[in-house]
Amino acid sequence: MRFETKCVQSGYEPKNGEPRVLPIVQSTTYKYDTADAMGALFDLKSDGFFYTRLANPTVDAVEKKIASLEGGVCAVMTSSGQAASTFAVLNICKAGDHVISSSAIYGGTFNLFNKTLRDLGISFTFVSPDITSEELDKLYRENTKCVFGETISNPSLDVLDIERFARSAHSHGVPLIVDNTFATPVNCRPFEFGADIVTHSTTKYMDGHACALGGVVVDSGNFDWSASGKYPMLTEPDESYHGVTYTKTFGKAAYGVKMRTHLMRDFGSMQSPQNAFLLNLGLETLFLRMERHCSNALKVAKHLESLIPEGKITWVKYPDLESNKDHALAKKYFPNGSCGVISFSVAGGREGALKFMEGLRLAAIVTHVADARTCVLHPASTTHRQLSDKELEECGVTPDLIRFSTGIENVDDIIEDIDNALKPI
Ligand SMILES: *Cc1c(COP(=O)(O)O)cnc(C)c1O
């Protein structure tokens, strides 16, 4: 199947007489004829479902679809994007370990790393995505376990040079984890550029309708966990799970299986079957929507840029603009367009931003991004409110930054809305 066909068809394959549409299996539990049959499931010796915290047929079908869209060997869906980022790191890091992360990441991920996981004993070094390879090289330690970054960062819209970061991580024997939420697998498949693990907040474009929170971690199956001796949790027997050695028993799927049997078992941040059903509806049209998001956003970004000489707009950041510092990277990683999100600022800084936003009619002020309806947010007073000015600067979120999430409406209506809101500026 080609990519678009996978969006529509992969994951769920009904047999003769079964429902054509992915059913919502609203059951926590599954019946077996013998205790032995169920015991084999617990031992991971046969495939099947026994408790929805670990796996559910609706969720399983959507996991298979997302794994195939990203080109990975397996996927684990979670209750939110935050849970996905947490699991992606905790699956291979414990107290005493160290992670190198891009500083251009979602504010929630930054807090998770910088506060919560630090409090659990994992240390983090944050780096600019523009750091040179030589500088990056110097930051690895004995206990470094992974490198983390976002394909296109939310909301600063920096592009991660995936190939360069992957090469660096691999030369130190650690994997690269990439949050691919904004690009989606329609516009970029990080595994093709050497990333090892991909995460998503499926709450955004994948769902696309602002209906269901969700996250996913996808494993490329490409990373050799045994080579360095750094990952005993994968390469040595897990006493909490009948002494299974994940790399020996599950080969390329070791990381994914361990996440399910260990983290999902203990933390229980699973995706609900209802939300998985809604997400699947979104995935069926993802490739159509992304095309429109990108073409609309490019027109809006060019329009905003054209207003700079008049002084109403002070700057515009969108990777597909030729003026963007990351334009060459964007052309390499997203030849068909990056995403629908633009950041910019209007005259008058923070106050100007708030005034402009209040003047919008079609674009709604919401704590959300990347859905079908155009929406807008002022990160410094909302999502990034907890960060200090220094941390804001490190994340590339200046106080005047407006995050504009271009929807799939008629672009002329979006531009008219912007022009009307700019009148009093
Ligand atoms: C929203 C977002 C998250 C967190 O996802 P939730 O589903 O809101 O928990 C993580 N990463 C990125 C890039 C996001 O945009």
The ligand as an ORCA input file, in Angstrom:
! r2SCAN-3c Opt
* xyz 0 1
  C       0.800     18.983     22.541
  C       2.146     18.435     22.409
  C       2.636     17.487     23.323
  C       1.818     17.008     24.492
  O       0.715     16.300     24.034
  P      -0.670     16.165     24.857
  O      -1.441     15.251     23.965
  O      -1.251     17.528     24.990
  O      -0.321     15.551     26.168
  C       3.900     16.973     23.098
  N       4.651     17.382     22.069
  C       4.219     18.306     21.177
  C       5.106     18.716     20.057
  C       2.954     18.867     21.313
  O       2.533     19.785     20.428
*
